[in-house]
Amino acid sequence: MGQTTSIKKFNMKKIYLILSVFIATGCGNSQNDSSEEGSSQKDVRLITLDPGHFHSALVQKSMYPDVDSTVHVYAPEGDDLKEHMSLIEQYNTRSDNPTHWNEQIYTGADYFEKMLSEKAGNVVVLAGNNQKKTDYIEKSISAGFNVLADKPMVIDKNSFEVLKKAFETAADKKLVLYDIMTERYEITTMLQREFSLISEVYGTQEKGTAENPAVTKESVHHFYKYVSGNALTRPAWFFDVNQEGEGIVDVTTHLVDLVQWECFPEQVLDYKKDVEMVSARRWTTDITLNQFSAITKQNKFPDYLNKDIVEDSILKVFANGEINYKLKGIHAKVSVKWAYQAPEGTGDTHYSIMRGSKSNLIIRQGAEQQYKPALYIEPVNGKNQDFKNVLTAKLKDIQSKYPGVELKEEDNGWEVIIPEKYKEGHEAHFARVTEKFLEYLKKGNMPEWEVPNMIAKYFTTTAALELAKKGK
């Protein structure tokens, strides 16, 4: 499910003043760049459309050499825009390596039409209300903009059909349409993939069964949390699955992407032939009015949530989901769970296992790991000297790409010891995704597997939602 950030440390009067200045100077087509890099326009000019999720701002937590520092923002007035601008201001004024974004804001009721007609940039960044997102994507692509969109691009079967057409239009117009898959840049996941490619260590990929999948990925999230050092304030619409999407089509997007990316690296997937649904289920997380108020800073539920309220004060949110499916014959299971707040000292967690004929590659993030992800290699037939010799020899291949990675022997196998320099954290991964997008943009195309695999991914999540709603 999406998220929006509250910056408590900022004086809100200052934010209102900043916004008023931006709005006063940013309603036209001005491309003035007052940054340290000079006034010449760069090849890539960003447009932020209707930001309602802190991921919009995280794309701008870093600067990029080929990206113009002037960013045009088109959005309705309201808290979502204020929260976005407070984050941009935080990045611009931080003491360590501050950014220097120059935000030009337009907040008229016709903000979307204005964006399409003014063409003040060539890349639209989208992260916000998912009910609107697919339409934003389709119309932006049709108007000739490249699009970098937060997940999920779609939240139901109908929007999936619209997205397919948007990819066709993007191909015709030679535009780049790409989603923000940050989890590909989590170092434990990257190394899990690397070790799975070493047949002497991993063996061949198991097929698994519905009861014992060959690949399992589980993600646990929390409604009340901190981002960039500050408590989140989520918009009320975040709790409306018609606007945000159910959990089974939201966070699971990352997990389905990783199954594809790890099990079939750089291979083209055809959703019509390669994806087979086995089962899917969904269930709610109960949120009290007090909890809702603590998260949203609103003292009552809005009317559009009445459909999900029981006993006058309990909001039932379909934030949880599980998908069992087969991908090219391999049984996979992905699941997402949401709770109100993590216990003290903990946070969001991730669990992943890939089962090979020679070893299992497991990512754990529990109390034993101090709630930080750790990767383990556990031989299927137990530890022996032959396996240890092979693993030690093949570690050199890993070290050639990731210097400093080592192994620590455990009772059941080995923990992969990863230097701190590779542990960037979730927020830094947005720069990695954006850099990859910019690379594709500069080349004028993406690898042939990216688009069909995005389509396969969203088919999987939306088909699972349809199946889960049938109770099967």
C-alpha positions in Angstrom: 0.0 0.0 0.0 1.3 3.5 -0.7 2.5 6.1 1.8 2.8 9.8 2.3 5.3 11.6 4.6 4.8 14.1 7.3 7.8 16.3 8.1 7.2 17.3 11.7 10.4 19.3 12.0 9.3 21.8 9.5 7.4 24.8 10.5 4.2 24.6 8.6 4.0 28.4 8.2 7.4 28.2 6.4 6.0 25.5 4.1 3.0 27.6 3.2 5.3 30.5 2.5 7.5 28.3 0.3 4.4 27.0 -1.6 3.0 30.5 -2.1 6.3 31.6 -3.7 6.5 28.5 -5.9 2.9 28.9 -7.0 3.3 32.6 -7.7 6.3 32.0 -9.9 5.4 28.6 -11.3 2.1 28.8 -13.2 3.6 29.4 -16.6 6.2 27.7 -18.8 9.3 29.3 -17.3 12.4 27.1 -17.6 14.6 29.4 -15.6 17.3 27.4 -13.7 18.8 29.2 -10.7 20.8 26.1 -9.7 24.6 25.9 -9.2 24.8 24.1 -12.5 23.9 27.2 -14.4 20.9 28.2 -16.5 21.3 25.9 -19.5 18.5 23.4 -19.9 19.4 19.8 -19.5 18.3 16.9 -21.7 15.9 15.5 -19.1 13.2 17.8 -17.6 11.1 16.3 -14.9 7.4 16.8 -14.3 5.8 15.7 -11.0 2.1 14.9 -11.5 -0.3 14.9 -8.5 2.1 13.6 -5.9 0.3 11.8 -3.1 3.0 9.4 -2.1 6.4 10.1 -0.6 8.1 8.1 -3.4 7.5 11.1 -5.7 9.9 13.1 -3.5 12.4 10.2 -3.0 13.1 10.3 -6.8 14.5 13.8 -6.1 16.5 12.9 -3.0 19.5 12.9 -5.3 20.6 15.1 -8.2 21.4 13.6 -11.6 23.9 15.0 -14.1 21.6 15.0 -17.1 18.4 16.1 -15.3 17.5 19.8 -15.2 17.1 21.2 -11.7 13.9 22.9 -12.6 11.0 20.6 -11.9 7.4 21.4 -12.9 4.7 20.2 -10.5 1.1 19.9 -11.5 -1.3 19.1 -8.7 -4.4 20.1 -6.9 -3.9 22.2 -3.8 -4.1 20.2 -0.5 -2.1 18.3 2.0 -0.6 15.8 -0.5 1.2 18.7 -2.3 2.3 20.3 1.0 3.7 17.0 2.2 5.6 16.6 -1.1 7.0 20.1 -1.0 8.1 19.8 2.6 10.3 16.8 1.6 11.8 18.6 -1.4 12.6 21.5 0.9 14.2 19.1 3.4 16.5 17.7 0.7 17.3 21.2 -0.6 18.3 22.5 2.9 20.0 19.5 4.4 23.6 20.1 5.5 25.0 17.0 3.9 25.1 17.1 0.1 21.9 19.2 -0.3 20.0 19.1 -3.6 19.1 22.2 -5.5 15.7 21.6 -7.1 13.8 24.6 -8.4 10.1 23.6 -8.1 7.6 25.4 -10.4 4.0 24.6 -9.2 0.7 24.9 -10.9 -2.4 24.1 -8.8 -5.3 25.1 -11.0 -8.3 22.8 -11.3 -7.2 21.9 -14.8 -3.7 20.9 -13.6 -3.6 17.7 -15.7 -4.8 19.3 -18.9 -2.3 22.1 -18.3 0.5 19.6 -17.9 -0.4 17.9 -21.2 -0.7 21.2 -23.1 2.3 23.1 -21.7 4.8 20.3 -22.2 7.2 21.9 -19.7 9.2 18.7 -19.4 9.7 15.3 -21.1 9.5 12.9 -18.1 6.4 12.5 -15.9 7.0 11.2 -12.4 3.9 9.5 -10.9 3.4 8.4 -7.3 0.1 8.9 -5.7 -3.6 7.9 -5.8 -3.6 4.6 -7.7 -7.2 5.0 -8.9 -6.0 7.8 -11.1 -2.6 6.5 -12.0 -3.4 4.3 -15.0 -5.3 7.1 -16.7 -2.5 9.5 -16.0 -0.1 7.0 -17.5 -2.2 6.4 -20.6 -2.8 10.1 -21.4 0.8 11.2 -20.6 2.1 8.6 -23.0 -0.4 9.5 -25.7 0.7 13.2 -25.3 4.3 12.2 -25.9 5.8 12.1 -22.4 8.1 9.4 -21.0 6.8 8.1 -17.7 8.5 6.9 -14.5 5.7 5.5 -12.4 5.6 4.2 -8.8 4.1 0.8 -8.3 1.4 -0.3 -8.8 0.7 0.9 -12.3 -2.7 -0.9 -12.1 -5.0 -2.1 -9.4 -7.6 -4.1 -11.2 -8.4 -6.0 -14.4 -9.8 -3.0 -16.3 -6.8 -0.8 -15.7 -4.5 -3.7 -16.7 -6.1 -3.6 -20.2 -5.5 0.2 -20.3 -1.8 -0.3 -19.3 -1.3 -2.8 -22.1 -2.4 -0.2 -24.7 -0.2 2.4 -23.0 2.8 0.1 -23.6 1.8 -0.3 -27.2 1.6 3.5 -27.6 4.9 4.0 -25.9 6.5 1.6 -28.3 5.0 3.3 -31.3 6.2 6.7 -30.1 9.6 5.4 -28.9 8.9 6.5 -25.3 10.0 4.9 -22.1 7.3 3.7 -19.7 8.9 2.2 -16.5 7.9 1.3 -13.0 9.9 1.9 -9.8 11.2 -1.5 -8.7 13.4 -0.6 -5.8 13.8 -4.1 -4.4 16.0 -5.2 -7.3 18.6 -3.0 -5.6 18.5 -4.5 -2.1 21.9 -6.1 -1.7 20.7 -9.4 -0.1 18.3 -9.9 -3.0 21.0 -9.0 -5.6 23.3 -11.6 -4.0 20.5 -14.2 -3.7 20.1 -13.8 -7.5 23.9 -14.0 -8.1 24.3 -17.2 -6.1 21.3 -18.8 -7.8 23.1 -18.4 -11.1 26.1 -20.5 -9.9 25.0 -24.1 -10.7 27.8 -25.7 -8.7 26.3 -24.0 -5.6 22.6 -23.7 -6.3 22.1 -26.6 -8.6 19.0 -26.5 -10.8 15.8 -24.6 -9.8 13.3 -26.8 -8.0 9.8 -26.8 -9.4 8.1 -27.2 -6.1 4.4 -27.8 -5.4 1.5 -25.6 -4.2 2.0 -26.9 -0.7 5.8 -26.5 -0.8 6.6 -23.7 -3.4 10.0 -23.5 -5.0 10.1 -19.8 -4.3 8.5 -18.0 -1.4 8.5 -14.3 -0.7 6.8 -12.7 2.3 6.6 -9.0 3.2 5.3 -7.5 6.5 4.5 -3.8 6.6 3.1 -1.3 9.1 0.7 1.6 8.8 2.4 3.7 11.5 6.0 4.1 10.6 8.9 6.6 10.0 10.4 7.7 6.7 13.4 10.1 6.4 13.5 10.2 10.2 9.9 11.5 10.6 6.6 9.9 11.3 4.3 9.4 8.3 1.0 11.1 7.9 -1.0 9.1 5.4 -3.8 10.5 3.4 -7.3 9.2 4.3 -7.7 7.8 0.8 -4.8 5.5 1.5 -7.2 3.3 3.4 -9.8 3.1 0.6 -8.9 0.1 -1.5 -10.8 1.7 -4.4 -8.2 4.5 -4.5 -5.1 2.8 -3.1 -5.7 -0.8 -4.3 -5.8 -3.9 -2.2 -2.6 -5.2 -0.7 -2.7 -8.1 -3.1 -2.1 -5.8 -6.1 0.1 -3.3 -4.3 3.2 -4.4 -2.3 3.0 -7.9 -4.0 4.0 -6.1 -7.2 7.6 -6.0 -5.8 7.5 -9.7 -4.8 6.1 -10.9 -8.2 8.8 -8.8 -9.9 11.5 -10.4 -7.9 10.3 -13.9 -8.6 10.5 -13.1 -12.3 13.8 -11.2 -12.1 15.6 -13.9 -10.0 14.2 -17.1 -11.5 14.2 -16.0 -15.2 16.9 -13.3 -15.4 16.7 -11.3 -18.6 14.2 -13.7 -20.2 11.1 -12.6 -21.9 7.9 -13.8 -20.2 4.6 -14.3 -22.0 1.7 -13.8 -19.5 -0.7 -15.7 -21.7 1.5 -18.9 -21.6 3.8 -18.6 -18.7 1.6 -17.6 -15.8 -0.9 -20.0 -14.2 -3.0 -19.0 -11.2 -3.3 -21.7 -8.5 -5.0 -19.9 -5.6 -5.2 -16.5 -4.0 -6.7 -15.1 -0.9 -7.2 -11.7 0.8 -8.1 -10.6 4.3 -8.4 -7.4 6.3 -6.5 -5.5 8.9 -8.8 -3.9 11.5 -8.0 -0.2 12.2 -9.7 1.7 15.0 -10.8 5.3 14.7 -8.1 6.3 17.2 -5.4 4.5 15.1 -6.8 6.1 11.9 -6.6 9.5 13.5 -3.1 9.0 14.7 -2.0 8.0 11.1 -4.0 10.6 9.1 -4.5 13.4 11.7 -8.3 13.3 10.8 -10.8 12.9 13.7 -13.4 11.0 11.7 -13.6 8.5 8.8 -14.6 10.1 5.5 -17.8 9.0 3.9 -16.1 7.0 1.2 -14.9 4.6 3.9 -18.3 3.9 5.3 -18.5 0.8 3.1 -15.6 -0.8 5.0 -16.6 0.2 8.6 -18.2 -2.2 11.1 -19.5 -1.6 14.6 -19.4 2.2 13.8 -15.6 2.5 14.6 -13.7 -0.4 13.1 -12.3 0.1 9.6 -11.6 -3.2 7.8 -8.9 -2.7 5.1 -8.1 -5.4 2.6 -4.4 -4.8 3.0 -3.4 -8.4 3.1 -3.0 -10.9 0.3 -1.4 -14.2 -0.8 -0.8 -15.4 -4.3 0.0 -19.0 -5.2 0.9 -19.4 -8.9 3.1 -21.1 -11.4 5.6 -19.2 -13.5 6.9 -21.4 -16.4 6.1 -24.4 -14.3 7.8 -23.2 -11.1 5.5 -22.9 -8.1 5.8 -19.6 -6.4 4.0 -18.0 -3.4 4.1 -14.3 -2.5 2.3 -12.7 0.4 2.0 -9.3 2.1 0.7 -8.6 5.5 0.0 -5.2 7.2 -0.3 -4.4 10.9 -0.9 -1.1 12.6 2.5 -0.6 14.2 5.7 -2.6 14.5 6.9 -3.6 18.0 9.5 -1.3 19.5 12.9 -1.7 17.9 11.5 -3.5 14.8 10.1 -2.5 11.5 9.0 -3.8 8.1 10.4 -7.3 7.4 11.1 -9.5 4.4 11.5 -13.2 4.0 12.5 -15.0 0.9 13.6 -18.5 0.0 14.7 -19.9 -3.4 15.0 -23.7 -3.4 17.7 -25.3 -5.6 18.6 -28.9 -6.1 21.9 -28.3 -4.2 21.1 -25.5 -1.8 18.5 -23.1 -0.5 19.1 -19.4 -0.6 17.2 -17.7 2.3 16.8 -14.1 3.3 15.7 -13.7 6.9 15.0 -10.4 8.7 13.9 -11.4 12.2 15.0 -10.8 15.8 18.1 -13.0 15.3 19.1 -10.7 12.4 18.2 -7.5 14.5 15.5 -6.9 11.9 18.0 -6.3 9.2 18.0 -8.6 6.1 20.6 -11.3 6.0 21.3 -14.0 3.3 22.0 -17.6 4.1 23.2 -20.5 2.0 22.0 -23.9 3.3 23.0 -27.1 1.5 20.0 -29.4 0.8 22.0 -32.5 1.9 23.7 -30.8 4.8 27.2 -29.4 5.1 30.2 -31.4 3.8 33.7 -30.6 2.8 33.1 -31.0 -0.9 30.3 -28.5 -0.9 32.4 -26.1 1.2 35.3 -26.3 -1.2 33.1 -25.6 -4.2 31.3 -22.7 -2.4 34.7 -21.2 -1.3 36.0 -21.4 -4.8 32.9 -19.9 -6.4 32.8 -17.1 -3.8 35.7 -15.5 -5.8 33.3 -15.0 -8.7 31.0 -13.1 -6.4 33.9 -11.1 -4.9 34.9 -10.0 -8.4 31.6 -8.1 -8.7 31.1 -7.3 -5.0 34.5 -7.0 -3.3 34.5 -7.6 0.4 31.7 -10.1 0.5 32.6 -13.1 2.7 31.1 -16.2 4.3 30.5 -17.1 7.9 29.9 -20.7 8.7 26.7 -21.5 10.6 25.2 -24.8 11.9 23.0 -25.3 8.8 25.2 -23.6 6.2 26.7 -20.2 5.7 25.7 -16.6 6.3 26.8 -14.2 3.5 28.6 -11.3 5.2 28.0 -8.1 3.3 30.1 -4.9 3.8 28.1 -1.9 5.0 29.0 0.0 1.9 26.5 -2.1 -0.1 23.6 -1.5 2.4 22.2 1.7 1.0 18.7 1.4 2.4 15.3 1.6 0.8 15.3 5.4 0.2 18.6 5.3 -1.6 17.3 2.7 -4.0 15.1 5.3 -5.7 18.2 6.9 -7.1 19.3 3.6 -8.4 16.0 3.0 -10.2 16.0 6.5 -11.6 19.5 6.1 -12.9 18.5 2.9 -14.7 15.5 4.7 -16.2 17.7 7.6 -17.3 20.1 5.0 -18.9 17.2 3.5 -20.9 16.0 7.0 -21.8 19.5 7.9 -23.1 19.7 4.7 -25.2 16.2 5.2 -26.5 15.0 1.7 -25.6 14.9 -0.9 -22.8 16.1 -4.5 -22.9 13.5 -6.7 -24.7 12.4 -8.4 -21.5 11.5 -5.4 -19.5 8.1 -4.5 -21.0 6.7 -8.0 -21.5 7.8 -8.8 -17.9 6.1 -5.7 -16.5 2.9 -6.8 -18.3 3.3 -10.4 -16.9 3.7 -8.9 -13.4 0.6 -6.8 -13.5 -1.4 -9.6 -15.1 -0.3 -11.8 -12.1 -1.4 -9.3 -9.5 -4.7 -8.4 -11.1 -5.6 -11.9 -12.0 -4.9 -12.9 -8.4 -7.2 -10.2 -7.1 -10.0 -11.5 -9.3 -9.4 -15.0 -8.0 -9.2 -13.9 -4.4 -12.5 -12.1 -4.7 -14.2 -15.3 -5.7 -12.9 -16.9 -2.5 -10.8 -19.5 -4.3 
